[in-house]
Amino acid sequence: MKVCMVTPHLPPDQAANALLPQLLHDGMVARGHDIRMMAFEPKASGDAKKDIHYIRKPRNGLARTLRLSHLATWWEVRAKAQIAFDDVDLVHIHSNTFMNQVAASIAHKSGVPFLLTHYGTEIWHYTPKRIDPFLWMNERAAHVTYYSRLLLQRSIELGVVPRRSAVVYPPVDERFGVPTEDERNEARRALGIDGPFLLNVKRLHPLAGQRFVVEAMPAVLAKFPNAKLAIAGEGESRGELEGLIRDLGLEDAVTLLGLVDNRDLPRYYHAADLFVLPSRLEAFPTVAAEALASGLRVVSADHPGGVELSELFPEDVRIVPREQIEPLAKVLITEIGRGTRSSDQTRKRIDSEFRPATAIDTYLELYEHARD
């Protein structure tokens, strides 16, 4: 099978539409398939790889206002696609940008089927337009996959109804697993943890809602004075969170870890006692599935992703109202007091349905169907 993945992000970015394309690439190449990649150029030149067809990011300022950057992107995608799409069986487009729309148009005009994957934002924030390339892309796709069942449901409610669709949950990498007692103790020693340890892994963004768990920490500390909260991620909300931590006097209890390499994340999951996901909006939280696989129970706000996660793993996911500090604090205190780990049933389901091999098998089958 020859496939070209088109995605706005690739690692070291930790966006979902960076991790899944890379995982599919690596797994399929290991099975002998020819997988090519087209993506926006990385933020740091040192992160560039020779075998990826990079597209320059649209410029800000007057050129972008006048849509001249769109013209430049169209021209560059057209030129790079002559090589990247040469003799491919299918193009797999991840998420939605102008680059993705141009790639879909080129594939369609060339008679190459394309599969489209939606991750969340492109559906949650969709509004119909008179000239609507996003809707066109969905209608022309040979198959459209969604990160969650509720995301598919929302897509249909909005009138974005593909010819063929499927829900494919994000895979949890094999390195996320239950630690031995020695591994857990070593992780806690290395991080200097000697009490309850709460963890959040998410880009620092208003939609991620980290401020709500920070605001809940004084109540948690009143019950568990040596509790700690670590937040792994980077983004535009850092300044706001730093100010909030300072104003609440939480410098010794709350740590902003910054961007943590995916290879280092298991250590934090191993050391933690509870995973907290206070987001305002999620399609399907891969980080929470990683936590469950690592033996952690999850406290999540009642965004669609959290609700769906609780339906899949009802014994290990507690749901609280979004943006509500007091209910969140009460559940955190209760869960810390319980001191239990995620159940064998949860971890068995992850191992059977949410691992990379399963996702790769599913997508390869969809690729075959897309060619029919």
Contacts in CASP RR format, 6 or more apart in sequence:
PFRMAT RR
TARGET T0000
AUTHOR 0000-0000-0000
METHOD contacts of the structure
MODEL  1
MKVCMVTPHLPPDQAANALLPQLLHDGMVARGHDIRMMAFEPKASGDAKK
DIHYIRKPRNGLARTLRLSHLATWWEVRAKAQIAFDDVDLVHIHSNTFMN
QVAASIAHKSGVPFLLTHYGTEIWHYTPKRIDPFLWMNERAAHVTYYSRL
LLQRSIELGVVPRRSAVVYPPVDERFGVPTEDERNEARRALGIDGPFLLN
VKRLHPLAGQRFVVEAMPAVLAKFPNAKLAIAGEGESRGELEGLIRDLGL
EDAVTLLGLVDNRDLPRYYHAADLFVLPSRLEAFPTVAAEALASGLRVVS
ADHPGGVELSELFPEDVRIVPREQIEPLAKVLITEIGRGTRSSDQTRKRI
DSEFRPATAIDTYLELYEHARD
1 28 0 8 1.000
1 33 0 8 1.000
1 34 0 8 1.000
1 89 0 8 1.000
1 90 0 8 1.000
1 364 0 8 1.000
1 367 0 8 1.000
2 33 0 8 1.000
2 34 0 8 1.000
2 35 0 8 1.000
2 36 0 8 1.000
2 87 0 8 1.000
2 88 0 8 1.000
2 89 0 8 1.000
2 90 0 8 1.000
3 28 0 8 1.000
3 33 0 8 1.000
3 34 0 8 1.000
3 35 0 8 1.000
3 36 0 8 1.000
3 88 0 8 1.000
3 89 0 8 1.000
3 90 0 8 1.000
3 91 0 8 1.000
3 92 0 8 1.000
3 367 0 8 1.000
4 35 0 8 1.000
4 36 0 8 1.000
4 37 0 8 1.000
4 38 0 8 1.000
4 84 0 8 1.000
4 85 0 8 1.000
4 88 0 8 1.000
4 90 0 8 1.000
4 91 0 8 1.000
4 92 0 8 1.000
5 21 0 8 1.000
5 24 0 8 1.000
5 25 0 8 1.000
5 35 0 8 1.000
5 36 0 8 1.000
5 37 0 8 1.000
5 38 0 8 1.000
5 92 0 8 1.000
5 94 0 8 1.000
6 38 0 8 1.000
6 39 0 8 1.000
6 91 0 8 1.000
6 92 0 8 1.000
6 93 0 8 1.000
6 94 0 8 1.000
6 99 0 8 1.000
6 100 0 8 1.000
6 103 0 8 1.000
7 17 0 8 1.000
7 18 0 8 1.000
7 21 0 8 1.000
7 37 0 8 1.000
7 38 0 8 1.000
7 39 0 8 1.000
7 93 0 8 1.000
7 94 0 8 1.000
7 95 0 8 1.000
7 100 0 8 1.000
8 17 0 8 1.000
8 39 0 8 1.000
8 40 0 8 1.000
8 94 0 8 1.000
8 95 0 8 1.000
8 97 0 8 1.000
8 99 0 8 1.000
8 100 0 8 1.000
9 15 0 8 1.000
9 17 0 8 1.000
9 18 0 8 1.000
9 39 0 8 1.000
9 40 0 8 1.000
10 18 0 8 1.000
10 21 0 8 1.000
10 22 0 8 1.000
10 37 0 8 1.000
10 39 0 8 1.000
10 42 0 8 1.000
10 52 0 8 1.000
11 18 0 8 1.000
11 19 0 8 1.000
11 22 0 8 1.000
11 262 0 8 1.000
12 42 0 8 1.000
12 47 0 8 1.000
12 259 0 8 1.000
12 261 0 8 1.000
13 42 0 8 1.000
13 43 0 8 1.000
14 203 0 8 1.000
14 233 0 8 1.000
14 259 0 8 1.000
14 262 0 8 1.000
15 203 0 8 1.000
16 119 0 8 1.000
16 147 0 8 1.000
16 170 0 8 1.000
16 286 0 8 1.000
17 94 0 8 1.000
17 95 0 8 1.000
17 117 0 8 1.000
17 119 0 8 1.000
19 170 0 8 1.000
19 262 0 8 1.000
19 286 0 8 1.000
20 94 0 8 1.000
20 117 0 8 1.000
20 170 0 8 1.000
20 171 0 8 1.000
20 359 0 8 1.000
21 37 0 8 1.000
21 39 0 8 1.000
21 92 0 8 1.000
21 94 0 8 1.000
23 171 0 8 1.000
23 173 0 8 1.000
23 356 0 8 1.000
23 359 0 8 1.000
24 35 0 8 1.000
24 92 0 8 1.000
24 359 0 8 1.000
24 360 0 8 1.000
24 363 0 8 1.000
25 35 0 8 1.000
25 37 0 8 1.000
27 356 0 8 1.000
27 360 0 8 1.000
28 35 0 8 1.000
28 360 0 8 1.000
28 364 0 8 1.000
29 35 0 8 1.000
31 360 0 8 1.000
33 364 0 8 1.000
34 88 0 8 1.000
36 51 0 8 1.000
36 53 0 8 1.000
36 84 0 8 1.000
36 88 0 8 1.000
37 51 0 8 1.000
37 52 0 8 1.000
37 53 0 8 1.000
37 84 0 8 1.000
38 52 0 8 1.000
38 53 0 8 1.000
38 54 0 8 1.000
38 55 0 8 1.000
38 77 0 8 1.000
38 80 0 8 1.000
38 81 0 8 1.000
38 84 0 8 1.000
38 99 0 8 1.000
38 103 0 8 1.000
39 52 0 8 1.000
39 53 0 8 1.000
39 54 0 8 1.000
39 55 0 8 1.000
40 54 0 8 1.000
40 55 0 8 1.000
40 56 0 8 1.000
40 57 0 8 1.000
40 97 0 8 1.000
40 99 0 8 1.000
41 48 0 8 1.000
41 54 0 8 1.000
41 55 0 8 1.000
41 56 0 8 1.000
41 57 0 8 1.000
42 48 0 8 1.000
42 54 0 8 1.000
48 54 0 8 1.000
53 80 0 8 1.000
53 83 0 8 1.000
53 84 0 8 1.000
54 80 0 8 1.000
55 73 0 8 1.000
55 76 0 8 1.000
55 77 0 8 1.000
55 80 0 8 1.000
55 99 0 8 1.000
56 72 0 8 1.000
56 73 0 8 1.000
56 76 0 8 1.000
58 64 0 8 1.000
58 69 0 8 1.000
58 70 0 8 1.000
58 72 0 8 1.000
58 73 0 8 1.000
58 98 0 8 1.000
59 69 0 8 1.000
59 72 0 8 1.000
62 68 0 8 1.000
63 69 0 8 1.000
63 72 0 8 1.000
70 98 0 8 1.000
73 98 0 8 1.000
73 99 0 8 1.000
73 102 0 8 1.000
74 98 0 8 1.000
74 102 0 8 1.000
77 99 0 8 1.000
77 102 0 8 1.000
77 103 0 8 1.000
77 106 0 8 1.000
78 102 0 8 1.000
78 106 0 8 1.000
81 103 0 8 1.000
81 106 0 8 1.000
81 107 0 8 1.000
85 91 0 8 1.000
85 106 0 8 1.000
85 107 0 8 1.000
85 110 0 8 1.000
85 112 0 8 1.000
88 112 0 8 1.000
89 112 0 8 1.000
89 113 0 8 1.000
89 367 0 8 1.000
89 371 0 8 1.000
90 112 0 8 1.000
90 113 0 8 1.000
90 114 0 8 1.000
90 115 0 8 1.000
90 142 0 8 1.000
90 367 0 8 1.000
90 370 0 8 1.000
90 371 0 8 1.000
91 103 0 8 1.000
91 104 0 8 1.000
91 107 0 8 1.000
91 112 0 8 1.000
91 113 0 8 1.000
91 114 0 8 1.000
91 115 0 8 1.000
92 114 0 8 1.000
92 115 0 8 1.000
92 117 0 8 1.000
92 363 0 8 1.000
92 367 0 8 1.000
93 100 0 8 1.000
93 103 0 8 1.000
93 104 0 8 1.000
93 114 0 8 1.000
93 115 0 8 1.000
93 116 0 8 1.000
93 117 0 8 1.000
93 137 0 8 1.000
93 141 0 8 1.000
94 100 0 8 1.000
94 117 0 8 1.000
94 119 0 8 1.000
95 117 0 8 1.000
95 118 0 8 1.000
95 119 0 8 1.000
95 121 0 8 1.000
95 122 0 8 1.000
96 118 0 8 1.000
96 122 0 8 1.000
96 134 0 8 1.000
96 137 0 8 1.000
100 137 0 8 1.000
101 133 0 8 1.000
101 134 0 8 1.000
101 136 0 8 1.000
101 137 0 8 1.000
103 114 0 8 1.000
104 114 0 8 1.000
104 116 0 8 1.000
104 137 0 8 1.000
104 140 0 8 1.000
104 141 0 8 1.000
105 133 0 8 1.000
107 113 0 8 1.000
107 114 0 8 1.000
108 114 0 8 1.000
108 140 0 8 1.000
113 142 0 8 1.000
113 370 0 8 1.000
113 371 0 8 1.000
114 140 0 8 1.000
114 141 0 8 1.000
114 142 0 8 1.000
114 370 0 8 1.000
115 141 0 8 1.000
115 142 0 8 1.000
115 143 0 8 1.000
115 144 0 8 1.000
115 145 0 8 1.000
115 363 0 8 1.000
115 366 0 8 1.000
115 367 0 8 1.000
115 370 0 8 1.000
116 137 0 8 1.000
116 138 0 8 1.000
116 141 0 8 1.000
116 143 0 8 1.000
116 144 0 8 1.000
116 145 0 8 1.000
116 162 0 8 1.000
117 144 0 8 1.000
117 145 0 8 1.000
117 146 0 8 1.000
117 147 0 8 1.000
117 168 0 8 1.000
118 144 0 8 1.000
118 145 0 8 1.000
118 146 0 8 1.000
118 147 0 8 1.000
118 151 0 8 1.000
118 155 0 8 1.000
118 283 0 8 1.000
119 147 0 8 1.000
119 283 0 8 1.000
120 147 0 8 1.000
120 151 0 8 1.000
120 283 0 8 1.000
122 134 0 8 1.000
123 146 0 8 1.000
123 151 0 8 1.000
123 154 0 8 1.000
123 155 0 8 1.000
123 158 0 8 1.000
123 160 0 8 1.000
123 283 0 8 1.000
124 151 0 8 1.000
124 154 0 8 1.000
124 281 0 8 1.000
124 283 0 8 1.000
126 134 0 8 1.000
126 155 0 8 1.000
126 158 0 8 1.000
126 160 0 8 1.000
128 135 0 8 1.000
128 158 0 8 1.000
129 135 0 8 1.000
134 160 0 8 1.000
135 160 0 8 1.000
138 144 0 8 1.000
138 155 0 8 1.000
138 160 0 8 1.000
138 161 0 8 1.000
138 162 0 8 1.000
139 162 0 8 1.000
139 163 0 8 1.000
141 162 0 8 1.000
141 163 0 8 1.000
142 163 0 8 1.000
142 164 0 8 1.000
142 369 0 8 1.000
142 370 0 8 1.000
142 371 0 8 1.000
143 162 0 8 1.000
143 163 0 8 1.000
143 164 0 8 1.000
143 165 0 8 1.000
143 166 0 8 1.000
143 366 0 8 1.000
143 369 0 8 1.000
143 370 0 8 1.000
144 162 0 8 1.000
144 164 0 8 1.000
144 165 0 8 1.000
144 166 0 8 1.000
145 165 0 8 1.000
145 166 0 8 1.000
145 167 0 8 1.000
145 168 0 8 1.000
145 363 0 8 1.000
145 366 0 8 1.000
146 152 0 8 1.000
146 155 0 8 1.000
146 165 0 8 1.000
146 166 0 8 1.000
146 167 0 8 1.000
146 168 0 8 1.000
146 283 0 8 1.000
147 167 0 8 1.000
147 168 0 8 1.000
147 169 0 8 1.000
147 170 0 8 1.000
147 283 0 8 1.000
147 284 0 8 1.000
148 167 0 8 1.000
148 169 0 8 1.000
148 283 0 8 1.000
148 284 0 8 1.000
148 304 0 8 1.000
148 305 0 8 1.000
148 308 0 8 1.000
149 167 0 8 1.000
149 308 0 8 1.000
150 283 0 8 1.000
150 304 0 8 1.000
150 305 0 8 1.000
150 307 0 8 1.000
150 308 0 8 1.000
151 167 0 8 1.000
151 283 0 8 1.000
151 284 0 8 1.000
151 304 0 8 1.000
152 165 0 8 1.000
152 167 0 8 1.000
154 304 0 8 1.000
155 161 0 8 1.000
155 162 0 8 1.000
155 165 0 8 1.000
164 369 0 8 1.000
166 362 0 8 1.000
166 366 0 8 1.000
168 359 0 8 1.000
168 362 0 8 1.000
168 363 0 8 1.000
168 366 0 8 1.000
169 284 0 8 1.000
169 289 0 8 1.000
169 353 0 8 1.000
169 354 0 8 1.000
169 359 0 8 1.000
170 284 0 8 1.000
170 286 0 8 1.000
170 289 0 8 1.000
170 354 0 8 1.000
170 359 0 8 1.000
171 354 0 8 1.000
171 355 0 8 1.000
171 356 0 8 1.000
171 358 0 8 1.000
171 359 0 8 1.000
172 286 0 8 1.000
172 289 0 8 1.000
172 290 0 8 1.000
172 293 0 8 1.000
172 350 0 8 1.000
172 354 0 8 1.000
172 355 0 8 1.000
172 356 0 8 1.000
173 262 0 8 1.000
173 290 0 8 1.000
173 356 0 8 1.000
174 355 0 8 1.000
174 356 0 8 1.000
175 263 0 8 1.000
175 266 0 8 1.000
176 265 0 8 1.000
176 266 0 8 1.000
176 269 0 8 1.000
176 290 0 8 1.000
176 293 0 8 1.000
176 294 0 8 1.000
177 266 0 8 1.000
177 269 0 8 1.000
177 293 0 8 1.000
177 294 0 8 1.000
177 295 0 8 1.000
177 347 0 8 1.000
178 293 0 8 1.000
178 294 0 8 1.000
178 295 0 8 1.000
178 341 0 8 1.000
178 347 0 8 1.000
179 187 0 8 1.000
179 266 0 8 1.000
179 270 0 8 1.000
179 294 0 8 1.000
183 270 0 8 1.000
184 270 0 8 1.000
184 271 0 8 1.000
187 193 0 8 1.000
187 267 0 8 1.000
187 268 0 8 1.000
187 270 0 8 1.000
187 271 0 8 1.000
188 194 0 8 1.000
188 197 0 8 1.000
188 271 0 8 1.000
190 267 0 8 1.000
190 271 0 8 1.000
191 197 0 8 1.000
191 230 0 8 1.000
191 267 0 8 1.000
191 268 0 8 1.000
191 271 0 8 1.000
193 228 0 8 1.000
193 271 0 8 1.000
194 226 0 8 1.000
195 224 0 8 1.000
195 226 0 8 1.000
195 227 0 8 1.000
195 228 0 8 1.000
195 273 0 8 1.000
196 220 0 8 1.000
196 224 0 8 1.000
196 226 0 8 1.000
196 227 0 8 1.000
196 228 0 8 1.000
196 273 0 8 1.000
196 274 0 8 1.000
196 336 0 8 1.000
197 227 0 8 1.000
197 228 0 8 1.000
197 229 0 8 1.000
197 230 0 8 1.000
197 271 0 8 1.000
197 272 0 8 1.000
197 273 0 8 1.000
197 274 0 8 1.000
198 213 0 8 1.000
198 220 0 8 1.000
198 227 0 8 1.000
198 228 0 8 1.000
198 229 0 8 1.000
198 230 0 8 1.000
198 272 0 8 1.000
198 273 0 8 1.000
198 274 0 8 1.000
198 275 0 8 1.000
198 276 0 8 1.000
198 332 0 8 1.000
198 336 0 8 1.000
199 229 0 8 1.000
199 230 0 8 1.000
199 231 0 8 1.000
199 232 0 8 1.000
199 268 0 8 1.000
199 269 0 8 1.000
199 271 0 8 1.000
199 272 0 8 1.000
199 274 0 8 1.000
199 275 0 8 1.000
199 276 0 8 1.000
199 291 0 8 1.000
199 296 0 8 1.000
200 210 0 8 1.000
200 213 0 8 1.000
200 229 0 8 1.000
200 230 0 8 1.000
200 231 0 8 1.000
200 232 0 8 1.000
200 275 0 8 1.000
200 276 0 8 1.000
200 277 0 8 1.000
200 278 0 8 1.000
201 231 0 8 1.000
201 232 0 8 1.000
201 233 0 8 1.000
201 260 0 8 1.000
201 265 0 8 1.000
201 268 0 8 1.000
201 275 0 8 1.000
201 287 0 8 1.000
201 290 0 8 1.000
201 291 0 8 1.000
202 208 0 8 1.000
202 210 0 8 1.000
202 231 0 8 1.000
202 232 0 8 1.000
202 233 0 8 1.000
202 277 0 8 1.000
202 279 0 8 1.000
202 287 0 8 1.000
203 233 0 8 1.000
203 234 0 8 1.000
203 235 0 8 1.000
204 210 0 8 1.000
204 231 0 8 1.000
204 233 0 8 1.000
204 234 0 8 1.000
204 235 0 8 1.000
204 236 0 8 1.000
204 237 0 8 1.000
204 238 0 8 1.000
204 241 0 8 1.000
204 256 0 8 1.000
204 258 0 8 1.000
205 235 0 8 1.000
205 236 0 8 1.000
205 237 0 8 1.000
206 236 0 8 1.000
206 237 0 8 1.000
206 280 0 8 1.000
207 279 0 8 1.000
207 280 0 8 1.000
207 281 0 8 1.000
208 237 0 8 1.000
208 278 0 8 1.000
208 279 0 8 1.000
208 280 0 8 1.000
209 237 0 8 1.000
209 278 0 8 1.000
209 279 0 8 1.000
209 280 0 8 1.000
209 301 0 8 1.000
209 323 0 8 1.000
210 231 0 8 1.000
210 237 0 8 1.000
210 241 0 8 1.000
210 278 0 8 1.000
211 237 0 8 1.000
211 240 0 8 1.000
211 241 0 8 1.000
211 244 0 8 1.000
212 278 0 8 1.000
212 301 0 8 1.000
212 323 0 8 1.000
212 324 0 8 1.000
212 325 0 8 1.000
212 328 0 8 1.000
213 229 0 8 1.000
213 231 0 8 1.000
213 276 0 8 1.000
213 278 0 8 1.000
213 328 0 8 1.000
213 332 0 8 1.000
214 229 0 8 1.000
214 231 0 8 1.000
214 241 0 8 1.000
214 244 0 8 1.000
214 245 0 8 1.000
214 248 0 8 1.000
214 250 0 8 1.000
214 254 0 8 1.000
215 244 0 8 1.000
215 248 0 8 1.000
215 325 0 8 1.000
216 325 0 8 1.000
216 328 0 8 1.000
216 329 0 8 1.000
216 332 0 8 1.000
217 227 0 8 1.000
217 229 0 8 1.000
217 248 0 8 1.000
217 250 0 8 1.000
217 253 0 8 1.000
217 254 0 8 1.000
218 248 0 8 1.000
218 250 0 8 1.000
219 325 0 8 1.000
219 326 0 8 1.000
219 329 0 8 1.000
219 330 0 8 1.000
219 333 0 8 1.000
220 227 0 8 1.000
220 229 0 8 1.000
220 329 0 8 1.000
220 332 0 8 1.000
220 333 0 8 1.000
220 336 0 8 1.000
221 227 0 8 1.000
221 250 0 8 1.000
221 253 0 8 1.000
223 333 0 8 1.000
223 336 0 8 1.000
224 333 0 8 1.000
224 336 0 8 1.000
227 253 0 8 1.000
227 336 0 8 1.000
228 253 0 8 1.000
228 254 0 8 1.000
228 255 0 8 1.000
229 253 0 8 1.000
229 254 0 8 1.000
229 255 0 8 1.000
229 276 0 8 1.000
230 254 0 8 1.000
230 255 0 8 1.000
230 257 0 8 1.000
230 268 0 8 1.000
230 272 0 8 1.000
231 241 0 8 1.000
231 254 0 8 1.000
231 255 0 8 1.000
231 256 0 8 1.000
231 257 0 8 1.000
231 258 0 8 1.000
232 257 0 8 1.000
232 258 0 8 1.000
232 259 0 8 1.000
232 260 0 8 1.000
232 265 0 8 1.000
232 268 0 8 1.000
233 256 0 8 1.000
233 257 0 8 1.000
233 258 0 8 1.000
233 259 0 8 1.000
233 260 0 8 1.000
234 258 0 8 1.000
234 259 0 8 1.000
238 256 0 8 1.000
238 258 0 8 1.000
241 256 0 8 1.000
242 256 0 8 1.000
245 251 0 8 1.000
245 254 0 8 1.000
245 256 0 8 1.000
257 268 0 8 1.000
260 268 0 8 1.000
265 290 0 8 1.000
266 294 0 8 1.000
269 275 0 8 1.000
269 290 0 8 1.000
269 291 0 8 1.000
269 294 0 8 1.000
269 295 0 8 1.000
269 296 0 8 1.000
270 294 0 8 1.000
272 291 0 8 1.000
272 294 0 8 1.000
272 296 0 8 1.000
273 296 0 8 1.000
273 336 0 8 1.000
273 339 0 8 1.000
274 296 0 8 1.000
274 297 0 8 1.000
274 298 0 8 1.000
274 299 0 8 1.000
274 332 0 8 1.000
274 335 0 8 1.000
274 336 0 8 1.000
275 287 0 8 1.000
275 288 0 8 1.000
275 291 0 8 1.000
275 292 0 8 1.000
275 296 0 8 1.000
275 297 0 8 1.000
275 298 0 8 1.000
275 299 0 8 1.000
276 298 0 8 1.000
276 299 0 8 1.000
276 300 0 8 1.000
276 332 0 8 1.000
277 285 0 8 1.000
277 287 0 8 1.000
277 288 0 8 1.000
277 298 0 8 1.000
277 299 0 8 1.000
277 300 0 8 1.000
277 301 0 8 1.000
277 306 0 8 1.000
278 300 0 8 1.000
278 301 0 8 1.000
278 322 0 8 1.000
278 328 0 8 1.000
279 285 0 8 1.000
279 300 0 8 1.000
279 301 0 8 1.000
279 303 0 8 1.000
280 301 0 8 1.000
280 303 0 8 1.000
280 322 0 8 1.000
280 323 0 8 1.000
281 303 0 8 1.000
281 304 0 8 1.000
282 303 0 8 1.000
282 304 0 8 1.000
282 305 0 8 1.000
282 306 0 8 1.000
283 304 0 8 1.000
283 305 0 8 1.000
284 305 0 8 1.000
284 308 0 8 1.000
284 309 0 8 1.000
285 300 0 8 1.000
285 305 0 8 1.000
285 306 0 8 1.000
285 309 0 8 1.000
288 298 0 8 1.000
288 300 0 8 1.000
288 306 0 8 1.000
288 309 0 8 1.000
288 317 0 8 1.000
289 309 0 8 1.000
289 350 0 8 1.000
289 354 0 8 1.000
291 298 0 8 1.000
291 342 0 8 1.000
292 298 0 8 1.000
292 313 0 8 1.000
292 316 0 8 1.000
292 317 0 8 1.000
292 342 0 8 1.000
292 346 0 8 1.000
292 347 0 8 1.000
292 350 0 8 1.000
293 342 0 8 1.000
293 347 0 8 1.000
293 350 0 8 1.000
293 351 0 8 1.000
293 354 0 8 1.000
294 342 0 8 1.000
295 341 0 8 1.000
295 342 0 8 1.000
295 347 0 8 1.000
296 341 0 8 1.000
296 342 0 8 1.000
297 316 0 8 1.000
297 317 0 8 1.000
297 318 0 8 1.000
297 335 0 8 1.000
297 338 0 8 1.000
297 340 0 8 1.000
297 341 0 8 1.000
297 342 0 8 1.000
298 309 0 8 1.000
298 313 0 8 1.000
298 316 0 8 1.000
298 317 0 8 1.000
298 318 0 8 1.000
299 317 0 8 1.000
299 318 0 8 1.000
299 320 0 8 1.000
299 328 0 8 1.000
299 331 0 8 1.000
299 332 0 8 1.000
299 335 0 8 1.000
300 306 0 8 1.000
300 309 0 8 1.000
300 310 0 8 1.000
300 317 0 8 1.000
300 318 0 8 1.000
300 319 0 8 1.000
300 320 0 8 1.000
301 319 0 8 1.000
301 320 0 8 1.000
301 321 0 8 1.000
301 322 0 8 1.000
301 323 0 8 1.000
301 328 0 8 1.000
302 319 0 8 1.000
302 320 0 8 1.000
302 321 0 8 1.000
302 322 0 8 1.000
303 322 0 8 1.000
306 317 0 8 1.000
306 319 0 8 1.000
307 319 0 8 1.000
309 317 0 8 1.000
310 317 0 8 1.000
310 318 0 8 1.000
310 319 0 8 1.000
312 349 0 8 1.000
313 342 0 8 1.000
313 346 0 8 1.000
313 349 0 8 1.000
315 343 0 8 1.000
315 345 0 8 1.000
315 346 0 8 1.000
316 342 0 8 1.000
316 343 0 8 1.000
316 346 0 8 1.000
318 331 0 8 1.000
318 335 0 8 1.000
320 327 0 8 1.000
320 328 0 8 1.000
320 331 0 8 1.000
321 327 0 8 1.000
352 358 0 8 1.000
END
